[in-house]
Structure formats: C-alpha cells, structure tokens
Amino acid sequence: MARAVEVTVDHFSYGTITPVLGYLMAVLGAALGLRCTVRALSEGHGRRKGWLVLGALALGSGIFTMHFIAMMGFTTGGVHLDYDLVRAFASLAIAVVVVGAGLLLVGTARRTGPAVLGGGLITGAGIAAMHYVGMTGLVMTAEVRYAPAYVAASVVIAVVAAMLALWCAVAVRGLKAAVGASVLLGIAVSGMHYTGMAAMSVHAHALSALDTRAPIETLMPILVVPLLLMLFTGLFVGLDPMASRVPERAGQRN
C-alpha cells in the first residue's frame, strides 16, 4: 500500500466569518450559562439545581455551536468530509453533563476558592471533551493524527480560562465582571478549538475531486438543537421577574 501523505487543511475557508460568528455564539452561551449559575446562588436548595441545569444547557450548547460553526470553514485538500450525527450529538451531551458537573460544584459550594478552581477544572475538561469527541464524528477517507503538545496546550487553555471565568462570575459582582467572564469563556472555547485544530494533521492515500467542505445541509441540522436550547434559556432568563435582583440576593446569601 502506498504511504499516506499529509494533505493541506484550511480552517478559514470562509475568511473571518466562521471564527467571529463561532466566538460570538460561545460568548452568548457563556453569558447565559454564567447568568443561570449566579441566579442559582440566590436560590434555596430546591430551585438551585434547576437553574444550574439551565446553565449547563446554555453553556454546553454554546460550546457545541461554536465548534460546528468553526467546522463550517474547515476544508482538506482532496479529502471529502461528512459527519456522524450520533457522535456529534454525543459530544453535545458530554458537554452539557460535564459542564453541568462543574457548575453544580460551584453552585453547591458557593463562592469558595476550591469550588471555583474545581468547577473551572471540570468545566474546562468539558470544553475539551466536547471538541475531541466531536472530532471523532468527522467522517473522511483519511487518517487523523494529533500532536500531543498542542493537545495538552488546548486543554490548559480551556481549563485556565474556565477557572478565571467562573471566578469573575461568582466572586466579583457587577456588569463588567459578568461581561468579562463571558468574554473569557468565549476565549476559552475558541482558543481551545483552534489550538486543538492546530494539533491535527490529515494523511490520505488517495485524493478526491469532490467538494472538500462538509455539506451545509449536514451541519445546519446539527446546529438547530443547541440553538433552540440557547433560545429557550435566553427566554427563561429574560422573563425571570427576579433577574434584576440577582446580584443583591446572591450577596445577601453569602
């Protein structure tokens, strides 16, 4: 058998549209997720878990949406791309569950340093897990290899930024802290994604003349579910009559 050769890849075949749009969706998911987490801190034990579940859905969906919007701009030189929908949605479930565990730790132990650090570690791991499980859903007639150093760097980016974001969200009050936390988590998600993609190389035995961009008709249905989840969370947060009093209530309970 002929030796597999490395093929060229392009992460920005649509220019800056996909990275910018993906980042904005990550920030939106982070803003909703962190808002729900702060809201949970103002509640008693019974309703707190419900808010944390909403936060996990929003943040997990934002991570997932960023990943697949970015993947719209991913092409390979002469290797046809497609997606396994089961694995794609499995990565969404993993993101929601793992991120939910991180938020639950913060929401249960409240504003303590160990809780924020532990929650950031788990949340960052969830971001990384979503990416690499999602990448297993990429179907192509080629071998994918990863550079360990870049993989490790991508995980570190996700974990450190997630820790900082959770700290800003729950330990510092005010609109600036909330915006800063959302921006940090958006950086965590996008930075992790593109560092992880830099770790990736594609090796093929034969090249194809087919379109080497994953079909939009495949990617768009994948994005419908997380977008609806973020819309649902946004409406729930926006219609919450106590939303404007969250910082004060959270401060009174701590």
VOGU-3710 file (C-alpha; in Angstrom, 3 decimals, decimal comma):
1> maravevtvd> 0,000/0,000/0,000  1,256/3,497/-0,838  2,420/5,620/2,029  -0,180/8,096/3,282  0,746/11,694/2,574  -0,207/14,717/4,616  -2,801/16,887/2,899  -3,303/20,612/3,302  -6,071/21,853/5,579  -7,780/25,215/5,758
11> hfsygtitpv> -9,602/26,328/8,904  -10,792/29,639/7,458  -12,221/28,866/4,033  -14,953/31,478/4,641  -12,454/34,024/5,970  -13,196/35,553/9,365  -16,935/34,834/9,221  -16,856/31,426/10,908  -14,350/32,229/13,702  -16,076/35,503/14,590
21> lgylmavlga> -19,583/34,048/14,475  -18,452/30,986/16,413  -16,822/33,159/19,077  -19,955/35,278/19,458  -22,069/32,156/19,940  -19,605/30,912/22,562  -19,860/34,246/24,401  -23,670/34,134/24,227  -23,764/30,593/25,615  -21,283/31,595/28,340
31> alglrctvra> -23,295/34,683/29,280  -26,498/32,665/29,636  -24,759/29,813/31,455  -22,983/32,058/33,942  -26,127/34,140/34,469  -28,011/30,996/35,418  -25,171/29,985/37,745  -25,247/33,328/39,562  -29,042/33,095/39,698  -28,705/29,656/41,294
41> lseghgrrkg> -26,580/31,136/44,066  -29,502/33,359/45,071  -31,889/30,420/45,427  -32,563/27,803/48,042  -31,548/24,192/47,506  -34,764/23,197/45,727  -34,690/25,661/42,817  -30,917/25,982/42,647  -30,460/22,738/40,717  -32,999/23,797/38,118
51> wlvlgalalg> -31,039/26,969/37,366  -27,800/25,017/37,203  -29,339/22,601/34,697  -30,380/25,570/32,557  -26,862/26,974/32,858  -25,342/23,675/31,749  -27,688/23,500/28,748  -26,812/27,044/27,681  -23,067/26,769/28,192  -22,823/23,281/26,685
61> sgiftmhfia> -24,861/24,426/23,683  -22,644/27,484/23,220  -19,518/25,313/23,207  -21,084/22,892/20,734  -22,372/25,657/18,443  -19,000/27,402/18,359  -17,294/24,147/17,386  -19,570/23,311/14,483  -19,778/26,863/13,151  -15,970/26,865/13,091
71> mmgfttggvh> -16,024/23,492/11,335  -18,073/25,018/8,512  -14,864/26,758/7,459  -12,746/23,610/7,678  -11,617/22,039/4,409  -8,999/19,498/3,414  -7,110/19,246/0,154  -8,845/16,498/-1,813  -10,457/14,617/1,106  -14,268/14,569/1,247
81> ldydlvrafa> -15,788/15,420/4,648  -19,023/14,382/6,329  -20,336/13,936/9,884  -21,667/11,116/12,008  -24,721/12,697/13,640  -24,781/10,233/16,541  -21,239/11,113/17,591  -21,898/14,804/17,032  -24,852/14,821/19,416  -22,955/12,581/21,835
91> slaiavvvvg> -20,394/15,389/22,114  -23,226/17,840/22,918  -24,476/15,528/25,675  -20,953/15,203/27,086  -20,511/18,988/27,084  -23,806/19,545/28,939  -23,165/16,810/31,523  -19,522/17,652/32,279  -20,066/21,411/32,287  -23,129/20,822/34,456
101> aglllvgtar> -20,952/18,980/36,972  -18,601/21,966/37,115  -21,448/24,436/37,615  -23,042/22,167/40,217  -19,832/22,198/42,238  -19,734/25,995/42,189  -23,454/26,279/42,875  -23,316/23,850/45,789  -20,131/25,028/47,490  -20,896/28,652/46,549
111> rtgpavlggg> -18,064/31,198/46,347  -15,219/29,252/47,935  -11,852/29,205/46,154  -11,578/25,398/45,942  -15,068/25,185/44,452  -14,278/27,747/41,767  -10,971/26,054/40,938  -12,574/22,616/40,871  -15,535/23,871/38,869  -13,176/25,542/36,387
121> litgagiaam> -11,160/22,351/36,044  -14,273/20,288/35,326  -15,788/22,914/33,020  -12,532/23,244/31,072  -12,365/19,472/30,772  -15,920/19,525/29,415  -14,941/22,071/26,767  -12,001/19,911/25,693  -14,046/16,694/25,789  -16,717/18,221/23,571
131> hyvgmtglvm> -14,108/19,203/20,996  -12,270/15,908/20,748  -15,394/13,730/20,915  -16,968/15,982/18,290  -13,927/15,475/16,081  -14,447/11,700/16,180  -17,703/12,379/14,344  -15,784/13,783/11,369  -16,038/11,164/8,617  -13,308/11,148/5,967
141> taevryapay> -11,268/8,656/3,964  -8,070/9,690/5,689  -6,160/9,227/8,922  -6,235/11,967/11,543  -3,198/12,453/13,777  -2,702/14,799/16,724  0,450/16,470/18,059  0,440/15,771/21,840  1,987/19,136/22,787  -0,779/21,069/21,037
151> vaasvviavv> -3,459/18,831/22,515  -2,083/19,474/26,009  -1,932/23,216/25,316  -5,549/23,230/24,148  -6,694/21,573/27,376  -4,676/24,002/29,502  -6,237/26,974/27,670  -9,732/25,625/28,301  -9,136/24,893/31,989  -7,324/28,121/32,923
161> aamlalwcav> -9,796/30,383/31,118  -12,758/28,477/32,591  -11,350/28,921/36,116  -10,896/32,660/35,574  -14,365/32,993/34,064  -16,095/31,209/36,951  -14,137/33,290/39,439  -15,237/36,531/37,752  -18,834/35,332/37,552  -19,324/34,258/41,169
171> avrglkaavg> -16,694/36,157/43,167  -16,904/39,620/41,586  -20,181/41,476/41,312  -21,321/43,887/38,640  -21,995/44,072/34,924  -18,314/44,430/33,999  -17,458/41,194/35,819  -20,300/39,365/34,079  -19,227/40,623/30,648  -15,586/39,850/31,396
181> asvllgiavs> -16,432/36,318/32,497  -18,423/35,683/29,318  -15,622/37,046/27,146  -13,108/34,841/28,971  -15,188/31,719/28,454  -15,641/32,639/24,805  -11,847/32,859/24,545  -11,544/29,506/26,319  -13,864/27,797/23,847  -12,457/29,424/20,695
191> gmhytgmaam> -8,834/29,238/21,827  -9,216/25,598/22,766  -10,866/24,808/19,417  -8,263/26,398/17,173  -5,337/25,159/19,258  -6,838/21,670/19,053  -7,237/22,050/15,294  -3,609/23,155/15,027  -2,707/19,845/16,680  -4,474/17,962/13,894
201> svhahalsal> -2,948/16,692/10,668  -4,700/14,724/7,925  -2,980/11,916/5,992  -4,571/10,264/2,959  -3,668/7,510/0,489  -5,867/8,909/-2,285  -7,311/12,321/-3,052  -10,790/13,114/-4,333  -12,132/15,676/-6,753  -15,300/16,017/-4,657
211> dtrapietlm> -16,124/19,121/-2,647  -13,849/19,002/0,400  -16,097/21,123/2,605  -18,632/19,356/4,844  -22,130/19,803/3,350  -24,060/22,736/4,847  -27,181/20,572/4,773  -25,402/18,220/7,171  -24,056/20,868/9,530  -27,171/23,051/9,787
221> pilvvplllm> -29,432/20,342/11,305  -26,691/19,645/13,848  -26,846/23,275/14,966  -30,645/23,515/15,255  -30,882/21,684/18,597  -28,259/23,727/20,522  -29,545/26,991/19,060  -33,059/26,153/20,263  -31,686/25,263/23,703  -29,938/28,646/23,944
231> lftglfvgld> -33,087/30,420/22,747  -35,150/28,615/25,392  -32,651/29,524/28,123  -32,474/33,133/26,946  -36,252/33,481/27,073  -36,385/31,876/30,517  -33,690/34,197/31,882  -35,182/37,254/30,199  -38,673/36,582/31,579  -37,438/35,817/35,101
241> pmasrvpera> -39,013/38,520/37,323  -36,144/38,265/39,819  -33,383/38,761/37,246  -32,712/42,369/38,162  -32,375/41,468/41,841  -29,983/38,539/41,407  -26,783/40,345/42,495  -28,406/41,733/45,624  -29,982/38,414/46,615  -26,789/36,500/45,928
251> gqrn> -24,863/38,945/48,073  -27,322/38,587/50,947  -26,988/34,790/50,942  -23,167/34,796/51,035
//
